[in-house]
Structures are given as structure tokens and as C-alpha cells.
Amino acid sequence: MGRRPLPHRIRVDGEVLVVISEKEYESLLATRRQVGAGGARIRVLQQALADALARLALAEGGTATEGEVP
């Protein structure tokens, strides 16, 4: 496996910026969308788990508020 290329840095108005190719930029955007979608799926699963636990608590004779995780 080869070494990763070092990023190209330039200075604009005293601020250091990293220069990447358009292909690398598009890849970063795609990765960002995937991470965001994964986070959304996790939130949905957390809510489904909380609801299931609340229903289980009620079925066992306890009391639970919807969305509450015991």
C-alpha cells in the first residue's frame, strides 16, 4: 500500500487553505451524505426501540410513557 499524498496547502489573505481536486471534493460530499443518512437511521431505530420497550413494559403490567426508555 502506497503512502497517502500530502494535501496541498495555500495561503489566502493570511489563512491557510487545503486544496483538493473536484473528484476528492465530490467524494467528501458523498461521504458526508452517507454519514448523515446513517445518523438518521440510528435516530429512527432509537425511537422504535423506545416504543417497543414501552409496549413491553405495559404488557408486563408496568406503566410506561410512550418514547420513554426504562
N, C-alpha and C positions, 0 to 999 in steps of 0.2 A: 504494500500500500504506500503510495507516494505521500509526500508532505503536502499539507494544505497550503495553498498560496496565501501569502500575507495580504491583507486588504490594502488598497491604495488609499492613502490619506492626502487630502489637500487642505490648505488653509484659505478661508474666505473671510475677509474682514475680521481677522484675528480668531476665527472659530475654526476648529479642526473638523473636517467632514470626511466621511468614508465614501469612496466612490465604488459602486458596483455596476455590473452590466445590467442591461434591461432583462436578460434572461434570469439572472440571480434575483432581481427585484420581483419579477413575476413569481418566482419560486417562493420567495419570502411571503408574498401576499397569499399564495395558495396555502402555505403552512399556517398562516395566521387564521385564515378561514376555517381550516380543519380543527385547529385548537379551539376556536370559538364554538364550532358545532359540537365538539366533544364536551365542552363545558355545559352547553345547553342540554345535551343528552343526560349528563350527570344530574342536573337540576330536576329534570323530569323524573328520573329514576328515584331521586331522593324523595320527591313528593309522593310517588307511587308507593314507596316503602313506608313512608309515614302513614299514608292512608290504610295500607294493609295491616300495619301494626295496630292502628286504632280499631279497625274492624275485628282483629283477633282479640284485642283486649275486651271489646264488647261481647264477643262470642264466648269468652271465658267467664263472663259475668261481671267484669270490671266496668269502669267508666273511663272514657277517653274522649278527648276533644279531637275533631277531625283535623288532621295535619299535625297532631302532637306526636312526638316520638317519645315513648316511655323510657 
